[in-house]
Amino acid sequence: MTGANNFSVSGYGPERPVWTRIFARDSLARRLDWPILLSALALSLIGTALVYSATRNRTEINQGDPYYFLIRHLMNTGIGLALMVGTIWLGHRTLRTAVPILYGISVMLILLVLTPLGATVNGAHAWIVFGGGFSLQPSEFVKITIILGMAMLLAARVDAGDKAYPDHRTVAQALGLAAVPMLIVMLMPDLGSVMVMVIIVLGVLLASGASNRWVFGLIGAGALGAIAIWQLHILDEYQINRFAAFANPDLDPAGVGYNTNQARIAIGSGGLTGAGLFHGSQTTGQFVPEQQTDFVFTVAGEELGFVGAGLIIMLLGVVLWRACRIARETTELYGTIVAAGIIAWFAFQAFENIGMTLGIMPVAGLPLPFVSYGGSSMFAVWLAVGLLQSIRVQRPLSA
């Protein structure tokens, strides 16, 4: 076998049965992290049912075809799985050498959003429309390039044995690398994605062993930046209204607070076991906007109840738990940093998405990983799973 990853099975010649070679200790099948793979796949399949329930009756968006979003969600999941396989085959170490190219492509794509090719969806000018019903949200892939780029810089001299931890100059370079795409995304404005990127940067710094002064300094700078953004009125009116509705849920319940109020009604009506799939009155009555994307968790809460919603949270927990184990067991700092960045990304985005449906977090327009409808987000999270699998697969057998 040739390629970026060559999983030879020493001592097992062609005369041995195929199943022996497949399940040998150093085979790919044995070295994959199956709990992550199966949990992520289960989330995507649950998401398929929830997306179908939320859109089958919405003729204004499904083009008169009740299976429109269901088919596309399954297609996005299939493409995501293919991207995961390709990432495992290439390997995170091969992608490490391609980081400058990937970084340049991602910056170019988010710059294209600011051209006439860019399109506005739900107030955020964050999309590129290519025609034929195909669009792309480049900020989803920027999350990956920030993780890979910062990991490459922070781990270079440590993995080479020259340093025990990244020096101040290296940390400054890594922060500069992350700042460029983050500032561009802020101009769109896509505040939700910027929030995720900030958490990713913090997670990466903590995992790299960088001085705590950088971590506390970044937190302080973030707080000052948030105050400056508010005072300088950089945020769009709809974003300000979202924060106002979060601070005061009773503010304009038929306007800016409508989404959150309807989301809480839907989840609260589900009880322990829910009204049953396809039988939720809030979902069937189309009371919750953007229910197939940002508010997909409300479908689970209403139709599957506490049990179904809890299952989704449990599966997300399994993904995070296994990712933490991969980060802990890898013997190279680069792999640890990449895994930590993905953990920070998934954990915060899931918490923010579920939290905004419960009214404990402001509405930020972030999809629920693996569950919400959306090609760009689905492709990005499965690419991240491929990176996690590659880190696990390429670790020494003794680890």
ABEGO torsion letter per residue (X at the ends): XBEABBBBBBGBBAABBAAAAAABAABAAAABBAAAAAAAAAAAAAAAAAAAAAAAABAAAAGGBAAAAAAAAAAAAAAAAAAAAAAAAAEAAAAAAAAAAAAAAAAAAAAAAABAABBBBGGBBABBBAEGGBBBBAAAAAAAAAAAAAAAAAAAAAAAGABABBBAAAAAAAAAAAAAAAAAAAAOBBAAAAAAAAAAAAAAAAAAGBBAAAAAAAAAAAAAAAAAAAAAGABBAAAAAAAAAAABAABGAABAAAAAAAAAAAAAAAEAAEAEBGABAAAAAGABBGAABAAAAAAAAAAAEAAAAAAAAAAAAAAAAAAAAAAAABABAAAAAAAAAAAAAAAAAAAAAAAAAAGABBBAGBBBBGABBEAAAAAAAAAAAAAAAAAAAABBAAX
